[in-house]
């Protein structure tokens, strides 16, 4: 009985060591800096511009300065959980699935909080800035590859939305190459694939506008978006 009780307590601690950091990362992602900044200016960001609670729409509605501030804050809410938290005990999983410290899962939870916030009935932003901020804390090499792909794609096609999606997919591709070559990257390829799928789905309307020829190009005055 005593052994069973001790084993049960240990199991409970193990669960808390995994679930609590992930819950904190999700809660950080749920903080809508776009909504807070817009509300401070007396604006409901969901009823203005594209209606998307993200840095791009804030920049469109309140000006580039505030858009950049929200961009940095959204990156920060991805960076901090991944940098400071980890799961305990370390995960015993293939590097193709997850890394031992669970950093990839923390990144996923922060992005999920931004995209699907329980505080806003699961209607959030597109997750790109939070993904990039968390990725910087996760592995700077993957961040460098992602940023280079974004800059190249934006220069070639001039669509920020397309560049953002290609950036998201560059991460699992770079991870897979590094694992295959034995360059000891952080694990979690399956997690970053899932995040790339999520970010792609959140840009479905943008792809529709690209096909229709109505998507704004980088440097152009943004066109109104359907809600």
C-alpha positions in Angstrom: 0.0 0.0 0.0 2.8 2.4 1.0 4.7 1.5 -2.2 1.6 2.1 -4.3 1.0 5.4 -2.6 4.5 6.5 -3.2 4.3 5.4 -6.8 1.1 7.3 -7.3 2.6 10.4 -5.8 5.6 10.1 -8.1 3.3 9.7 -11.1 1.3 12.8 -10.1 4.6 14.8 -9.7 5.7 13.6 -13.1 2.4 14.7 -14.7 2.6 18.1 -13.1 6.2 18.5 -14.2 5.0 18.0 -17.8 1.5 19.6 -17.8 2.3 22.7 -15.7 5.0 24.2 -18.0 2.9 23.4 -21.0 -0.1 25.1 -19.5 2.0 28.2 -18.6 3.3 28.4 -22.2 -0.3 28.2 -23.5 -1.4 30.9 -21.0 1.4 33.2 -22.2 0.3 32.7 -25.8 -3.3 33.6 -24.9 -2.3 37.2 -24.0 -3.5 39.3 -26.9 -1.1 42.3 -27.1 -2.8 43.4 -30.2 -6.1 43.6 -28.4 -4.6 45.3 -25.4 -2.7 47.9 -27.4 -5.7 48.6 -29.6 -8.0 48.9 -26.5 -5.7 51.4 -25.0 -6.3 53.5 -28.1 -10.0 53.1 -27.8 -10.1 50.6 -30.8 -11.6 47.2 -31.1 -8.9 45.6 -33.4 -11.3 42.8 -34.4 -13.7 45.3 -36.0 -10.9 47.3 -37.8 -8.8 46.5 -40.9 -8.6 42.8 -41.5 -10.1 42.0 -38.1 -7.1 39.8 -37.3 -5.6 40.4 -33.8 -2.0 40.5 -34.9 0.8 42.9 -35.4 0.2 43.5 -39.1 -3.4 44.7 -38.5 -2.3 46.8 -35.6 0.3 48.5 -37.8 -2.5 49.0 -40.4 -4.9 50.6 -38.0 -2.7 52.4 -35.4 0.5 52.9 -37.4 3.7 51.1 -38.0 5.2 52.1 -34.7 2.5 50.3 -32.7 2.6 47.4 -35.2 6.3 46.9 -34.4 5.7 47.1 -30.7 3.0 44.4 -30.9 5.3 42.3 -33.1 8.0 42.4 -30.5 5.6 41.6 -27.7 4.1 38.7 -29.6 7.6 37.3 -30.2 8.4 37.8 -26.5 5.5 35.7 -25.4 6.9 32.9 -27.5 10.5 33.4 -26.4 10.0 33.6 -22.7 8.3 30.2 -22.0 10.6 28.3 -24.3 13.7 30.0 -22.8 12.8 29.6 -19.1 10.6 26.5 -18.9 11.2 22.8 -19.4 9.4 19.6 -18.7 10.4 17.4 -15.8 11.4 14.6 -16.0 13.1 14.7 -19.4 11.0 13.2 -22.2 12.1 9.8 -23.5 11.2 10.2 -27.2 12.8 9.9 -30.6 14.3 13.3 -31.7 11.9 13.0 -34.7 9.1 13.4 -32.2 10.2 15.7 -29.4 13.3 17.0 -27.6 14.1 15.8 -24.1 13.4 19.2 -22.4 10.1 19.5 -24.2 11.1 22.9 -25.6 9.4 22.0 -28.9 6.2 21.3 -27.1 6.4 24.5 -25.1 6.8 26.3 -28.5 3.7 24.6 -29.8 1.7 25.5 -26.7 2.7 29.2 -26.9 1.7 29.3 -30.6 -1.5 27.4 -29.9 -2.4 30.0 -27.2 -2.0 32.8 -29.7 -3.9 31.1 -32.5 -6.6 29.4 -30.4 -6.9 31.4 -27.2 -9.5 30.2 -24.7 -9.8 33.8 -23.6 -11.2 34.8 -27.0 -13.3 31.8 -27.8 -10.4 30.3 -29.7 -10.4 33.1 -32.2 -6.8 34.3 -32.3 -4.1 35.5 -34.7 -1.9 33.6 -37.2 0.9 32.7 -34.9 3.9 33.7 -37.0 5.5 36.2 -34.6 5.0 34.0 -31.6 6.4 31.0 -33.5 9.5 33.0 -34.5 10.1 34.3 -31.0 9.8 30.8 -29.5 12.0 29.4 -32.2 14.7 31.9 -31.3 14.8 30.5 -27.8 14.6 26.9 -29.1 17.4 26.9 -31.7 19.1 29.9 -33.2 20.3 27.9 -36.2 16.7 27.1 -37.1 15.7 30.7 -36.6 18.5 31.9 -38.9 17.3 29.4 -41.6 13.7 30.5 -41.2 14.5 34.2 -41.4 16.6 33.7 -44.5 13.8 31.8 -46.2 11.3 34.5 -45.3 13.5 37.3 -46.7 14.2 35.4 -49.9 10.6 34.5 -50.5 9.4 38.0 -49.7 11.9 39.4 -52.2 11.0 36.9 -54.9 7.2 37.0 -54.6 6.5 40.1 -52.4 3.8 38.4 -50.5 4.4 38.5 -46.7 1.8 35.8 -46.1 3.5 33.4 -48.5 6.9 34.1 -47.1 5.6 33.5 -43.6 4.2 30.0 -44.5 7.4 29.1 -46.3 9.3 30.2 -43.3 7.3 27.9 -41.1 7.9 24.9 -43.4 11.6 25.7 -43.6 12.0 24.8 -39.9 11.1 21.1 -40.0 12.9 20.7 -43.3 16.1 22.2 -41.7 15.6 20.0 -38.6 15.3 16.9 -40.7 18.4 17.7 -42.7 20.4 18.3 -39.5 19.2 15.1 -37.9 20.0 13.1 -41.1 23.5 14.7 -41.2 24.0 14.1 -37.5 24.5 17.8 -36.7 22.7 17.4 -33.3 19.8 19.8 -33.7 17.1 20.1 -31.1 14.5 17.3 -31.6 10.9 17.7 -32.3 10.4 17.5 -36.1 6.9 16.2 -35.7 6.0 19.2 -33.6 7.3 21.8 -36.0 5.5 20.0 -38.9 2.3 20.3 -36.9 3.0 24.0 -36.3 3.7 24.6 -40.0 0.4 22.9 -40.9 -1.4 25.2 -38.4 0.2 28.4 -39.7 -0.6 27.3 -43.3 -4.3 26.8 -42.4 -4.4 30.2 -40.7 -3.3 31.7 -44.0 -5.9 30.0 -46.1 -7.7 33.3 -46.8 -4.4 34.9 -47.9 -3.8 32.1 -50.4 -7.3 32.7 -51.7 -6.6 36.4 -52.3 -3.2 35.5 -53.9 -5.1 33.3 -56.4 -7.6 36.1 -57.0 -4.9 38.7 -57.4 -6.2 40.8 -54.5 -3.5 40.1 -51.9 -1.4 43.1 -51.0 2.3 42.9 -51.9 5.0 43.9 -49.5 5.4 47.7 -49.6 1.9 48.3 -51.1 -0.9 50.0 -49.3 -2.9 47.1 -47.7 -6.3 46.3 -49.3 -9.3 45.6 -47.1 -9.6 41.9 -46.1 -12.8 40.0 -45.7 -13.5 39.0 -42.1 
